[in-house]
Each structure stands twice: as structure tokens, then as C-alpha cells.
Amino acid sequence: MPAHDTASNWTLTTDESGIAWLAADKADASANSLSRAVMEELSARIEEFHRSPPKALIITSAKKNGFVAGADIKEFVGIQDPDQAYQMIRQGQQVLDRLEALPCPTVAAINGFALGGGLELALACKYRVVADDASITLGFPEVMLGVHPGLGGTVRAVQLAGPIAAMDLMLTGRSIRPKKALELGLVDRLAPPAELNEAAKRIALNPPPLRTTGFKNRLLNSGIVRPILAGQMRAQVAKRARPDHYPAPYAMIELWQRHGGHGEQAYDAEARSMGKLLCTETSRNLVRVFFLQERLKAGGKSNLPPAKHVHVVGAGVMGGDIATWCAVRGLTVTLQDREMKYITPAMERAKAFIDKRYPDQAKRDETLARLKADVEGNGVPDADVVIEAIFENLQAKQDLYARLEPRMKADAVLATNTSSIVLEQLSQKLATPTRLVGLHFFNPVARMPLVEVIRTKDTDPTVVQRALAFARQIDKLAIVCMSSPGFLVNRVLMPYLSEAIRAAEEGVPLPLIDRAAEDFGMPMGPIELADVVGLDVAMSVGKVFLQSDSAAAPPTLQKLYDAKKFGKKTGEGFYKWQNDKPQKPDITGQKAPADLQDRLLLSLVNEAVAVLREGVVEDADLVDAGAIFGAGFAPFRGGPIQYAKSRGVEAVVTRLQELQQTHGGRFAPDAGWQSLR
């Protein structure tokens, strides 16, 4: 009989062959992560194996959902001192160094995701076997948290996969599937999931020769070639991120250029670099964003039965893309519009998206088969969720609901994708007004992670929870917003976009306006964003605000709207678009007004404070989450409220007052600043 030995985070079993099976099983957690306690226990186990080596050691996971997810990110939060961080990281490195130094064969049997520190743990073993399952991911996502691998990953990954492949994985943070990991040399074998342990045991009992670095990778890793390749890597990273905004990728490149993934100094340098990065404002904010994301995911947890059938009315860009996304996420979808000619373009876009997403033809056919054109609306009685995504007209929407509501299941969710009309108006003629909820998606649906779930004070709480659960089911992050003009995201974006258009009318070149925002850290400037969102959408949303101000639309925007130049979707808006890219005129040598960046961004920040004061969402964290995941606010700045606190509330209020004196009353600090002081 095998001998068993358990601790709170690891379970040790020794089988009849003399192989020690050490299974990660973090206490009181659904997934394994490398907390301090987990690492201390692992260290004690490894020292036991050094004193009395088993025939072989196989490291596995007792969690069904994966191997090890990485470091315990909660332990990042309290770290303030780079030296303290260095000591903690170095201790972790030394645990894996001792694992690597064991005199017996060591095998990682990877049954699910192996990410960050989890993959680094596996790399410290002499061999790695992974279950051949396309749902399994391996990678180094640390750059998403403003850091880089810190348990030897910058060294061992380069040694196994070579500098090009390893650095690409670490610099992008992308995940790969088992077959790709085998191709790159990060793992040694693939095995059918049911045979994973047996495959690991075969390697443990008959260990093959260890992998060696090929000639090509030795050449690329040489001291002569590294500076050249490092320069190319920096140039590629610079296209996506500036070093003052996101220092981690540049620190990784510097580590590799100096050490080439070799020697004890490489490990020490990795730990010191990681220690510094952990204490940067960028990392702290990105860790904060991670927890905001986890909070939004948790909000979608529900014991309610999942939706199976979605009916979407309105096959325009938004409706068609919502329908496609739901089909991709595994639901049966019926798509309705007035005539087939309106649905056909949406079906063609769906096919193109699905063809690009799935290389396997059977998977393509299966996914596309879930999406059905439905001019007559025959899917309504079977649908668990009915989403209205027609044009922004109150009467048209109310008339549609009058036809839909009597045909819907009693417990089906009736949702509107309106971007501007408040629910109190939309629900007026419903037999059960409390059943209407907003599900406001953002364009492009496949890329934008956020959905705003809109409610009134009278909306049925069960309906709200169903909407949240549905958003999570289709892999979206959801924020509950009270029904009010513009909700959260459009509300904070409108002053930002309006200020950009105002600057354009003052004669500031459009690319300079975009550059001012991009220099702040926004993924794209406001002029380009307006084109992407659609100037027709900007007009319809803008009217909600303009009515209250008794003002007309800006002449520049009105002229483009009248000419039906709506932006990217029509090929021309503020910019002409070719191959999905805006054609921006050259602005070499030109400079924007010195206060333009503050005009743009503090307009957004001031409105975010107003949203918080009015209770559109529950708290400041949700304002920040909405701005980041829905409006693209620079993640490394932590959101508009967090940015204001970092810059200093008094300093921001003073700056708004200065802008108010120079540019007018629209910059008057909102009354909500008082509660942030």
C-alpha cells in the first residue's frame, strides 16, 4: 500500500515503486497559488528529499481545475520596500533552486493551467508532462501586473525555449496551449488527460536525456548577438507601451541582455529587478485593477440556472456582434430583424469572426450552427434572455416591447442595449416594468470586456442577478449602474470627447489631440475613439447631455453626421480609415497647447467624481473599474478616482479651477470633490 503524508497545503504519497508524489492542495482555496505558507511547506518537503532522496519525485495538483495559478497576489499588496520584496523573492527562488538540485528525477505532471509561478515551479523540475487538452494554458502573465517572472522564470524559460520564444511569452503575457508548449520545448511530453500520471511515472522510472540548448539558440543568446536582439525587442515593446508607463517589459529585456539567462547572478538580478517593480506605482495600480476584475467576476456568481437560448432583436453592428459573441460562448442564439436583408450582413460578419477564431472546421461549423436568422421572431418563447439592440428611439423600443413581452417566458430576462435612454422611460408601457434591465455592451463586443447592467430603484433584484450571471456566463465583466443619462461609461466619456472636439474646432490638429491622451496612457486618443465608437452613437448619446445644456451639437460633429460619415464603420469620420486603421496626417514639428492633456483628462476625472456623488454606481472602485474596462482609461493609473488621489485631490481641484478661469464653467470642480478631501 502507498504511504500517505499530509500537510495543510501539500499531500505526499509514496507508491510501491518508491516514487514520491507531491500534490499541491492549497488549504481553503479552489485553486493552487504560491503563497508564503505554500512555499515554506514546499521548502521543508524538498529538504526532506535531500536528506532521504526518493527514487523519483512527481509534483502534481490535487485541484481538478489546474496545476498552479501563480503567486498569491494578495501578498503583493503590503510590500512597500524593494529590499523587503527582494528578500522574499530570493527566498522563493532558493526553494526552486533546491528542487532543481535534487539528485533524483523530478517530473511536473501538469493537469491544468500552469501560470506565472506555477509554470516556474514546473520549469524547476527536470521534466514536464502536460495533459493534452486544448483548454489548458501555460504562460507568464506577470507583465499584466507590472512585474516579470521572479522565481527563476527569466532564466529557465530562456534556457529551455530559447531567447526569442521565451522573451515573447514573458513580454506579452500571452498564454499558450500544450501543443505549442511542447513545440517550444517548455514541456517534454503530452499525454491524454486520463493517462497523465502514468506518463509522468514512465518518465520518472526511465528518464530520457535532458533537453539541451540547440546551436541556433546558443548563438542568439551569445554576448555578441544579445544587444542587437534586445534593441529589436525594445522597439517592438515601444509600439505598445512607454517605459515610464510600463517599466516591466524593459526591465526584462535589460535582464536578458546583461545575463543571457545564465548563472547565479541572473537569478539575483531577477529578484532585485522584481523587488523594485513590485514597489512601483504602476505595479500597485495594476494589482489593484486585478482585484477590481476579480470583484466584478464574483458579482456574476449565481445559483440560478444558466441561460441556454438568447434572442437578439436588431441585427446592426452591435446586435449582430452580441449575437455572435453569445454563440461563441456556447449559447443557442436567434437573431431577428425586419427583413432577411438586414440579418445577412450580421451572419456574414459572424462567419468571418468564427473562421478567424477557430482553425478547426468542425468547431467552426458547430459554433455557426448555434446562430440562426429569425425574421419572424420564433425564438422569443424559448429564450431565457431577450436583448433589444435596435436604433435609439424611445417609441420604436416601446412598440417592440409591446410585441415581445406577451410572448416571453415568465422568468426570461428582457434587456435593452440602449446606450443613452433611461429605463424609466423605456419600461413605461410594459405590463411588468420591473422586469426590464439594461445590458449595455461596448464596441467592439468581442474585445471590450465590460457590460453595464442598468437598473432602476424598482427593478426586480432577481432580474438584476440573472443579468449579472448572464454577463459572467458569456465571459464579460459586469457593473450594476442606476438608470441615469449616459449611465457610467458614456457619462464619463462625453466631456472627454466633447473637449477633444472643442480643441479640434479651435484648430488643434486631430493627431495632436490624440497624442496628448496617448501620452497620458490612453490606448487610443479621443478623436480616434469617437470614430471607433461611431459618430452616430456619439450624437445619440450626446443629445442626452446637450438637451440639458440647451446647446447644439458641435458644428464639426454635426457636419460629419449629416454627411453620414460615422467613422470606422463607414470608412470615414474625423479620419479616413483603411485596413481598419485611421490615416492620420503628419504632425512632425507641431505642438499641442500646454494645457490640452489636462483639459481632456480632467474633464473625464471631474465627471467621474460627479458619477460617484450621484450614486450611479456603488462606490469609487466601481467608477474606476468602469472607466478602465469600458472607457479604456489607462490601467496603470488605476482609474480616474485613483489617479486623482495619486496626483492629489487638492492639486486636481486647483487645476480644475485654473482651467475654469481660462476656458469656462465646464471645468468647475464638482461638489463631489468635498467627500474625497
PEDAJO-V626942 format. One record per residue. N is the residue number from 0. RES is the residue in one letter. SS is DSSP state (A for helix, B for strand, O for the rest). BURIAL is 1 if it has 16 or more other C-alpha atoms within 10 Angstrom, else 0. D_LAST is the distance of its C-alpha to the last C-alpha in whole Angstrom. Layout:
<<N & RES & SS & BURIAL & D_LAST> <N & RES & SS & BURIAL & D_LAST>>
//
This chain:
<<0 & M & O & 0 & 66> <1 & P & O & 0 & 63> <2 & A & B & 0 & 61> <3 & H & B & 0 & 58> <4 & D & B & 0 & 55> <5 & T & B & 0 & 51> <6 & A & O & 0 & 48> <7 & S & O & 0 & 45> <8 & N & O & 1 & 44> <9 & W & B & 1 & 47> <10 & T & B & 1 & 51> <11 & L & B & 1 & 54> <12 & T & B & 1 & 57> <13 & T & B & 1 & 60> <14 & D & O & 0 & 63> <15 & E & O & 0 & 67> <16 & S & O & 0 & 67> <17 & G & O & 1 & 65> <18 & I & B & 1 & 62> <19 & A & B & 1 & 58> <20 & W & B & 1 & 56> <21 & L & B & 1 & 52> <22 & A & B & 1 & 50> <23 & A & B & 1 & 46> <24 & D & O & 1 & 45> <25 & K & O & 1 & 41> <26 & A & O & 0 & 41> <27 & D & O & 0 & 39> <28 & A & O & 0 & 38> <29 & S & O & 0 & 39> <30 & A & O & 1 & 40> <31 & N & O & 1 & 40> <32 & S & O & 1 & 38> <33 & L & B & 1 & 38> <34 & S & O & 1 & 36> <35 & R & A & 0 & 37> <36 & A & A & 0 & 39> <37 & V & A & 1 & 41> <38 & M & A & 1 & 41> <39 & E & A & 1 & 42> <40 & E & A & 0 & 45> <41 & L & A & 1 & 46> <42 & S & A & 1 & 47> <43 & A & A & 0 & 49> <44 & R & A & 1 & 51> <45 & I & A & 1 & 52> <46 & E & A & 0 & 53> <47 & E & A & 0 & 55> <48 & F & A & 1 & 57> <49 & H & A & 1 & 57> <50 & R & A & 0 & 59> <51 & S & O & 0 & 61> <52 & P & O & 1 & 61> <53 & P & O & 1 & 61> <54 & K & O & 1 & 64> <55 & A & B & 1 & 61> <56 & L & B & 1 & 57> <57 & I & B & 1 & 55> <58 & I & B & 1 & 52> <59 & T & B & 1 & 51> <60 & S & B & 1 & 48> <61 & A & O & 1 & 49> <62 & K & O & 1 & 46> <63 & K & O & 0 & 47> <64 & N & O & 0 & 45> <65 & G & B & 1 & 45> <66 & F & B & 1 & 45> <67 & V & B & 1 & 42> <68 & A & O & 1 & 39> <69 & G & O & 1 & 37> <70 & A & B & 1 & 35> <71 & D & O & 0 & 33> <72 & I & A & 0 & 30> <73 & K & A & 0 & 28> <74 & E & A & 0 & 29> <75 & F & A & 0 & 27> <76 & V & O & 0 & 24> <77 & G & O & 0 & 24> <78 & I & O & 0 & 26> <79 & Q & O & 0 & 24> <80 & D & O & 0 & 27> <81 & P & A & 1 & 30> <82 & D & A & 0 & 33> <83 & Q & A & 0 & 32> <84 & A & A & 1 & 31> <85 & Y & A & 1 & 35> <86 & Q & A & 0 & 37> <87 & M & A & 0 & 36> <88 & I & A & 1 & 37> <89 & R & A & 1 & 40> <90 & Q & A & 1 & 41> <91 & G & A & 1 & 41> <92 & Q & A & 1 & 43> <93 & Q & A & 0 & 45> <94 & V & A & 1 & 46> <95 & L & A & 1 & 47> <96 & D & A & 1 & 49> <97 & R & A & 0 & 51> <98 & L & A & 1 & 51> <99 & E & A & 1 & 52> <100 & A & O & 0 & 55> <101 & L & O & 1 & 56> <102 & P & O & 0 & 60> <103 & C & O & 1 & 61> <104 & P & B & 1 & 60> <105 & T & B & 1 & 56> <106 & V & B & 1 & 55> <107 & A & B & 1 & 52> <108 & A & B & 1 & 53> <109 & I & B & 1 & 50> <110 & N & O & 1 & 50> <111 & G & O & 1 & 47> <112 & F & B & 1 & 44> <113 & A & B & 1 & 44> <114 & L & B & 1 & 40> <115 & G & O & 1 & 39> <116 & G & A & 1 & 40> <117 & G & A & 1 & 42> <118 & L & A & 1 & 44> <119 & E & A & 1 & 44> <120 & L & A & 1 & 45> <121 & A & A & 1 & 48> <122 & L & A & 1 & 49> <123 & A & O & 1 & 49> <124 & C & O & 1 & 52> <125 & K & O & 1 & 56> <126 & Y & B & 1 & 56> <127 & R & B & 1 & 54> <128 & V & B & 1 & 55> <129 & V & B & 1 & 53> <130 & A & B & 1 & 54> <131 & D & O & 1 & 55> <132 & D & O & 1 & 52> <133 & A & O & 0 & 51> <134 & S & O & 0 & 47> <135 & I & O & 1 & 47> <136 & T & O & 1 & 44> <137 & L & B & 1 & 44> <138 & G & B & 1 & 42> <139 & F & O & 1 & 39> <140 & P & A & 1 & 36> <141 & E & A & 1 & 34> <142 & V & A & 1 & 33> <143 & M & A & 1 & 31> <144 & L & A & 1 & 29> <145 & G & O & 1 & 29> <146 & V & O & 1 & 31> <147 & H & O & 1 & 35> <148 & P & O & 1 & 38> <149 & G & O & 1 & 38> <150 & L & O & 1 & 41> <151 & G & O & 1 & 43> <152 & G & A & 1 & 43> <153 & T & A & 1 & 43> <154 & V & A & 1 & 46> <155 & R & A & 1 & 48> <156 & A & A & 1 & 47> <157 & V & A & 1 & 49> <158 & Q & A & 1 & 52> <159 & L & A & 1 & 52> <160 & A & A & 1 & 51> <161 & G & O & 1 & 52> <162 & P & A & 1 & 49> <163 & I & A & 0 & 49> <164 & A & A & 1 & 48> <165 & A & A & 1 & 46> <166 & M & A & 1 & 44> <167 & D & A & 0 & 44> <168 & L & A & 1 & 43> <169 & M & A & 1 & 40> <170 & L & A & 1 & 39> <171 & T & A & 1 & 38> <172 & G & O & 1 & 37> <173 & R & O & 1 & 40> <174 & S & B & 1 & 42> <175 & I & B & 1 & 46> <176 & R & O & 1 & 48> <177 & P & A & 1 & 51> <178 & K & A & 1 & 54> <179 & K & A & 0 & 52> <180 & A & A & 1 & 51> <181 & L & A & 1 & 55> <182 & E & A & 0 & 55> <183 & L & A & 1 & 53> <184 & G & O & 1 & 54> <185 & L & O & 1 & 51> <186 & V & O & 1 & 53> <187 & D & O & 1 & 57> <188 & R & B & 1 & 58> <189 & L & B & 1 & 57> <190 & A & B & 1 & 59> <191 & P & O & 0 & 59> <192 & P & A & 0 & 56> <193 & A & A & 0 & 59> <194 & E & A & 0 & 60> <195 & L & A & 1 & 57> <196 & N & A & 1 & 58> <197 & E & A & 0 & 62> <198 & A & A & 1 & 61> <199 & A & A & 1 & 59> <200 & K & A & 1 & 62> <201 & R & A & 0 & 64> <202 & I & A & 1 & 62> <203 & A & A & 1 & 62> <204 & L & A & 0 & 66> <205 & N & O & 0 & 67> <206 & P & O & 1 & 64> <207 & P & O & 0 & 65> <208 & P & O & 0 & 64> <209 & L & O & 0 & 61> <210 & R & O & 0 & 59> <211 & T & O & 0 & 60> <212 & T & O & 0 & 58> <213 & G & O & 0 & 60> <214 & F & A & 0 & 61> <215 & K & A & 0 & 59> <216 & N & A & 1 & 56> <217 & R & A & 1 & 57> <218 & L & A & 0 & 58> <219 & L & A & 1 & 54> <220 & N & O & 1 & 53> <221 & S & O & 0 & 55> <222 & G & A & 0 & 54> <223 & I & A & 0 & 55> <224 & V & A & 0 & 54> <225 & R & A & 1 & 50> <226 & P & A & 1 & 49> <227 & I & A & 0 & 50> <228 & L & A & 1 & 49> <229 & A & A & 1 & 45> <230 & G & A & 0 & 45> <231 & Q & A & 0 & 46> <232 & M & A & 1 & 43> <233 & R & A & 1 & 41> <234 & A & A & 0 & 42> <235 & Q & A & 0 & 41> <236 & V & A & 1 & 38> <237 & A & A & 0 & 37> <238 & K & O & 0 & 38> <239 & R & O & 0 & 35> <240 & A & O & 1 & 32> <241 & R & O & 0 & 31> <242 & P & O & 0 & 31> <243 & D & O & 0 & 28> <244 & H & O & 1 & 27> <245 & Y & O & 1 & 29> <246 & P & O & 1 & 31> <247 & A & A & 1 & 32> <248 & P & A & 1 & 35> <249 & Y & A & 1 & 36> <250 & A & A & 1 & 36> <251 & M & A & 1 & 39> <252 & I & A & 1 & 41> <253 & E & A & 1 & 41> <254 & L & A & 1 & 42> <255 & W & A & 1 & 45> <256 & Q & A & 1 & 46> <257 & R & A & 1 & 46> <258 & H & A & 1 & 47> <259 & G & O & 1 & 49> <260 & G & O & 1 & 48> <261 & H & O & 1 & 51> <262 & G & O & 0 & 51> <263 & E & A & 0 & 49> <264 & Q & A & 0 & 47> <265 & A & A & 1 & 45> <266 & Y & A & 1 & 44> <267 & D & A & 1 & 42> <268 & A & A & 1 & 41> <269 & E & A & 1 & 40> <270 & A & A & 1 & 38> <271 & R & A & 1 & 36> <272 & S & A & 1 & 35> <273 & M & A & 1 & 34> <274 & G & A & 1 & 32> <275 & K & A & 1 & 30> <276 & L & A & 1 & 29> <277 & L & A & 1 & 28> <278 & C & O & 1 & 25> <279 & T & O & 1 & 24> <280 & E & A & 1 & 21> <281 & T & A & 1 & 23> <282 & S & A & 1 & 25> <283 & R & A & 1 & 22> <284 & N & A & 1 & 20> <285 & L & A & 1 & 24> <286 & V & A & 1 & 24> <287 & R & A & 1 & 21> <288 & V & A & 1 & 23> <289 & F & A & 1 & 26> <290 & F & A & 1 & 24> <291 & L & A & 1 & 23> <292 & Q & A & 1 & 26> <293 & E & A & 0 & 28> <294 & R & A & 1 & 26> <295 & L & A & 1 & 27> <296 & K & A & 1 & 30> <297 & A & A & 0 & 30> <298 & G & A & 1 & 29> <299 & G & O & 1 & 33> <300 & K & O & 0 & 35> <301 & S & O & 0 & 37> <302 & N & O & 0 & 40> <303 & L & O & 0 & 42> <304 & P & O & 0 & 44> <305 & P & O & 0 & 44> <306 & A & O & 1 & 44> <307 & K & O & 0 & 48> <308 & H & B & 1 & 48> <309 & V & B & 1 & 46> <310 & H & B & 1 & 47> <311 & V & B & 1 & 45> <312 & V & B & 1 & 46> <313 & G & O & 1 & 46> <314 & A & O & 1 & 47> <315 & G & O & 1 & 45> <316 & V & A & 1 & 43> <317 & M & A & 1 & 40> <318 & G & A & 1 & 43> <319 & G & A & 1 & 45> <320 & D & A & 1 & 43> <321 & I & A & 1 & 41> <322 & A & A & 1 & 45> <323 & T & A & 1 & 46> <324 & W & A & 1 & 43> <325 & C & A & 1 & 43> <326 & A & A & 1 & 47> <327 & V & A & 1 & 46> <328 & R & O & 0 & 44> <329 & G & O & 1 & 47> <330 & L & O & 1 & 47> <331 & T & B & 1 & 50> <332 & V & B & 1 & 49> <333 & T & B & 1 & 51> <334 & L & B & 1 & 50> <335 & Q & B & 1 & 51> <336 & D & O & 1 & 51> <337 & R & O & 0 & 53> <338 & E & O & 0 & 56> <339 & M & A & 0 & 57> <340 & K & A & 0 & 56> <341 & Y & A & 1 & 53> <342 & I & A & 1 & 52> <343 & T & A & 0 & 54> <344 & P & A & 0 & 52> <345 & A & A & 1 & 49> <346 & M & A & 1 & 52> <347 & E & A & 0 & 53> <348 & R & A & 0 & 49> <349 & A & A & 1 & 49> <350 & K & A & 1 & 52> <351 & A & A & 0 & 51> <352 & F & A & 1 & 48> <353 & I & A & 1 & 50> <354 & D & A & 1 & 52> <355 & K & A & 0 & 50> <356 & R & A & 0 & 48> <357 & Y & O & 0 & 51> <358 & P & O & 0 & 54> <359 & D & O & 0 & 56> <360 & Q & A & 0 & 58> <361 & A & A & 0 & 58> <362 & K & A & 0 & 55> <363 & R & A & 1 & 54> <364 & D & A & 0 & 57> <365 & E & A & 0 & 56> <366 & T & A & 1 & 52> <367 & L & A & 1 & 53> <368 & A & A & 0 & 56> <369 & R & O & 1 & 53> <370 & L & B & 1 & 52> <371 & K & B & 1 & 54> <372 & A & B & 1 & 54> <373 & D & O & 1 & 55> <374 & V & O & 1 & 55> <375 & E & O & 0 & 57> <376 & G & O & 1 & 54> <377 & N & O & 0 & 56> <378 & G & O & 1 & 53> <379 & V & A & 1 & 51> <380 & P & A & 1 & 53> <381 & D & A & 1 & 52> <382 & A & O & 1 & 49> <383 & D & O & 1 & 46> <384 & V & B & 1 & 43> <385 & V & B & 1 & 44> <386 & I & B & 1 & 42> <387 & E & B & 1 & 42> <388 & A & O & 1 & 41> <389 & I & O & 1 & 43> <390 & F & O & 1 & 42> <391 & E & O & 1 & 39> <392 & N & O & 0 & 41> <393 & L & A & 0 & 40> <394 & Q & A & 0 & 44> <395 & A & A & 0 & 45> <396 & K & A & 1 & 43> <397 & Q & A & 1 & 44> <398 & D & A & 0 & 47> <399 & L & A & 0 & 47> <400 & Y & A & 1 & 45> <401 & A & A & 0 & 48> <402 & R & A & 0 & 51> <403 & L & A & 1 & 49> <404 & E & A & 1 & 48> <405 & P & O & 0 & 51> <406 & R & O & 0 & 52> <407 & M & O & 1 & 49> <408 & K & O & 1 & 49> <409 & A & O & 0 & 48> <410 & D & O & 0 & 45> <411 & A & O & 1 & 45> <412 & V & B & 1 & 41> <413 & L & B & 1 & 41> <414 & A & B & 1 & 38> <415 & T & B & 1 & 37> <416 & N & O & 1 & 36> <417 & T & O & 1 & 35> <418 & S & O & 1 & 32> <419 & S & O & 1 & 31> <420 & I & O & 1 & 33> <421 & V & O & 1 & 31> <422 & L & A & 1 & 33> <423 & E & A & 1 & 34> <424 & Q & A & 0 & 36> <425 & L & A & 1 & 38> <426 & S & O & 1 & 39> <427 & Q & O & 0 & 40> <428 & K & O & 0 & 44> <429 & L & O & 1 & 44> <430 & A & O & 0 & 46> <431 & T & O & 0 & 43> <432 & P & A & 1 & 40> <433 & T & A & 1 & 38> <434 & R & A & 1 & 39> <435 & L & B & 1 & 38> <436 & V & B & 1 & 35> <437 & G & B & 1 & 33> <438 & L & B & 1 & 34> <439 & H & B & 1 & 32> <440 & F & O & 1 & 34> <441 & F & O & 1 & 33> <442 & N & O & 1 & 35> <443 & P & O & 0 & 37> <444 & V & O & 1 & 37> <445 & A & O & 1 & 39> <446 & R & O & 0 & 36> <447 & M & O & 1 & 33> <448 & P & O & 1 & 32> <449 & L & B & 1 & 29> <450 & V & B & 1 & 31> <451 & E & B & 1 & 28> <452 & V & B & 1 & 30> <453 & I & B & 1 & 29> <454 & R & B & 1 & 30> <455 & T & O & 1 & 30> <456 & K & O & 0 & 29> <457 & D & O & 0 & 33> <458 & T & O & 1 & 34> <459 & D & O & 1 & 36> <460 & P & A & 0 & 34> <461 & T & A & 0 & 37> <462 & V & A & 1 & 37> <463 & V & A & 1 & 33> <464 & Q & A & 1 & 34> <465 & R & A & 1 & 37> <466 & A & A & 1 & 35> <467 & L & A & 1 & 33> <468 & A & A & 1 & 36> <469 & F & A & 1 & 38> <470 & A & A & 1 & 35> <471 & R & A & 1 & 35> <472 & Q & A & 1 & 39> <473 & I & O & 1 & 39> <474 & D & O & 1 & 37> <475 & K & O & 1 & 34> <476 & L & B & 1 & 30> <477 & A & B & 1 & 29> <478 & I & B & 1 & 26> <479 & V & B & 1 & 26> <480 & C & B & 1 & 25> <481 & M & B & 1 & 25> <482 & S & O & 1 & 27> <483 & S & O & 1 & 26> <484 & P & O & 1 & 27> <485 & G & O & 1 & 26> <486 & F & O & 1 & 25> <487 & L & O & 1 & 22> <488 & V & A & 1 & 24> <489 & N & A & 1 & 26> <490 & R & A & 1 & 23> <491 & V & A & 1 & 21> <492 & L & A & 1 & 24> <493 & M & A & 1 & 25> <494 & P & A & 1 & 23> <495 & Y & A & 1 & 23> <496 & L & A & 1 & 27> <497 & S & A & 1 & 27> <498 & E & A & 1 & 26> <499 & A & A & 1 & 28> <500 & I & A & 1 & 31> <501 & R & A & 1 & 30> <502 & A & A & 1 & 30> <503 & A & A & 1 & 34> <504 & E & A & 0 & 35> <505 & E & O & 0 & 34> <506 & G & O & 0 & 37> <507 & V & O & 1 & 34> <508 & P & O & 1 & 37> <509 & L & A & 1 & 35> <510 & P & A & 1 & 36> <511 & L & A & 1 & 33> <512 & I & A & 1 & 31> <513 & D & A & 1 & 31> <514 & R & A & 1 & 31> <515 & A & A & 1 & 28> <516 & A & A & 1 & 26> <517 & E & A & 1 & 28> <518 & D & A & 0 & 27> <519 & F & A & 1 & 24> <520 & G & O & 1 & 25> <521 & M & O & 1 & 26> <522 & P & O & 1 & 29> <523 & M & O & 1 & 31> <524 & G & O & 1 & 30> <525 & P & A & 1 & 29> <526 & I & A & 1 & 33> <527 & E & A & 1 & 34> <528 & L & A & 1 & 32> <529 & A & A & 1 & 33> <530 & D & A & 1 & 37> <531 & V & A & 1 & 36> <532 & V & A & 1 & 34> <533 & G & O & 1 & 37> <534 & L & A & 1 & 37> <535 & D & A & 1 & 39> <536 & V & A & 1 & 36> <537 & A & A & 1 & 33> <538 & M & A & 1 & 35> <539 & S & A & 1 & 35> <540 & V & A & 1 & 31> <541 & G & A & 1 & 31> <542 & K & A & 1 & 33> <543 & V & A & 1 & 30> <544 & F & A & 1 & 28> <545 & L & A & 0 & 30> <546 & Q & A & 0 & 32> <547 & S & A & 0 & 29> <548 & D & A & 0 & 28> <549 & S & O & 0 & 32> <550 & A & O & 0 & 33> <551 & A & O & 0 & 35> <552 & A & O & 0 & 35> <553 & P & O & 0 & 35> <554 & P & A & 0 & 38> <555 & T & A & 0 & 38> <556 & L & A & 1 & 37> <557 & Q & A & 0 & 39> <558 & K & A & 0 & 42> <559 & L & A & 1 & 42> <560 & Y & A & 1 & 42> <561 & D & A & 0 & 45> <562 & A & O & 0 & 47> <563 & K & O & 0 & 45> <564 & K & O & 1 & 44> <565 & F & O & 1 & 41> <566 & G & B & 1 & 40> <567 & K & A & 1 & 41> <568 & K & A & 1 & 43> <569 & T & A & 0 & 46> <570 & G & O & 1 & 46> <571 & E & B & 1 & 44> <572 & G & O & 1 & 41> <573 & F & O & 1 & 39> <574 & Y & O & 1 & 41> <575 & K & B & 1 & 44> <576 & W & B & 1 & 44> <577 & Q & B & 0 & 47> <578 & N & O & 0 & 47> <579 & D & O & 0 & 44> <580 & K & B & 0 & 42> <581 & P & B & 1 & 41> <582 & Q & B & 0 & 43> <583 & K & O & 0 & 41> <584 & P & O & 0 & 43> <585 & D & O & 0 & 43> <586 & I & O & 0 & 40> <587 & T & O & 0 & 41> <588 & G & O & 0 & 40> <589 & Q & O & 0 & 38> <590 & K & O & 0 & 34> <591 & A & O & 1 & 32> <592 & P & O & 0 & 30> <593 & A & O & 0 & 27> <594 & D & O & 0 & 24> <595 & L & A & 1 & 25> <596 & Q & A & 1 & 23> <597 & D & A & 1 & 20> <598 & R & A & 1 & 21> <599 & L & A & 1 & 22> <600 & L & A & 1 & 20> <601 & L & A & 1 & 17> <602 & S & A & 1 & 19> <603 & L & A & 1 & 18> <604 & V & A & 1 & 15> <605 & N & A & 1 & 14> <606 & E & A & 1 & 16> <607 & A & A & 1 & 15> <608 & V & A & 1 & 12> <609 & A & A & 1 & 14> <610 & V & A & 1 & 16> <611 & L & A & 1 & 14> <612 & R & A & 1 & 13> <613 & E & A & 0 & 17> <614 & G & O & 0 & 18> <615 & V & O & 1 & 20> <616 & V & O & 1 & 20> <617 & E & O & 1 & 19> <618 & D & O & 0 & 16> <619 & A & A & 1 & 14> <620 & D & A & 1 & 16> <621 & L & A & 1 & 19> <622 & V & A & 1 & 17> <623 & D & A & 1 & 17> <624 & A & A & 1 & 21> <625 & G & A & 1 & 22> <626 & A & A & 1 & 21> <627 & I & A & 1 & 23> <628 & F & A & 1 & 26> <629 & G & A & 1 & 26> <630 & A & A & 1 & 25> <631 & G & O & 1 & 26> <632 & F & O & 1 & 23> <633 & A & O & 1 & 23> <634 & P & A & 1 & 23> <635 & F & A & 1 & 23> <636 & R & A & 1 & 19> <637 & G & O & 1 & 18> <638 & G & O & 1 & 17> <639 & P & A & 1 & 15> <640 & I & A & 1 & 12> <641 & Q & A & 1 & 13> <642 & Y & A & 1 & 14> <643 & A & A & 1 & 11> <644 & K & A & 0 & 9> <645 & S & A & 0 & 12> <646 & R & A & 0 & 13> <647 & G & O & 0 & 9> <648 & V & A & 1 & 6> <649 & E & A & 0 & 7> <650 & A & A & 0 & 11> <651 & V & A & 1 & 11> <652 & V & A & 1 & 10> <653 & T & A & 0 & 12> <654 & R & A & 1 & 15> <655 & L & A & 1 & 15> <656 & Q & A & 1 & 16> <657 & E & A & 0 & 18> <658 & L & A & 1 & 20> <659 & Q & A & 1 & 20> <660 & Q & A & 0 & 22> <661 & T & A & 0 & 24> <662 & H & A & 0 & 24> <663 & G & O & 0 & 24> <664 & G & A & 0 & 22> <665 & R & A & 0 & 21> <666 & F & A & 1 & 18> <667 & A & O & 1 & 16> <668 & P & O & 1 & 13> <669 & D & O & 1 & 12> <670 & A & O & 0 & 11> <671 & G & O & 1 & 9> <672 & W & A & 1 & 6> <673 & Q & A & 0 & 5> <674 & S & A & 0 & 6> <675 & L & A & 0 & 4> <676 & R & O & 0 & 0>>
//
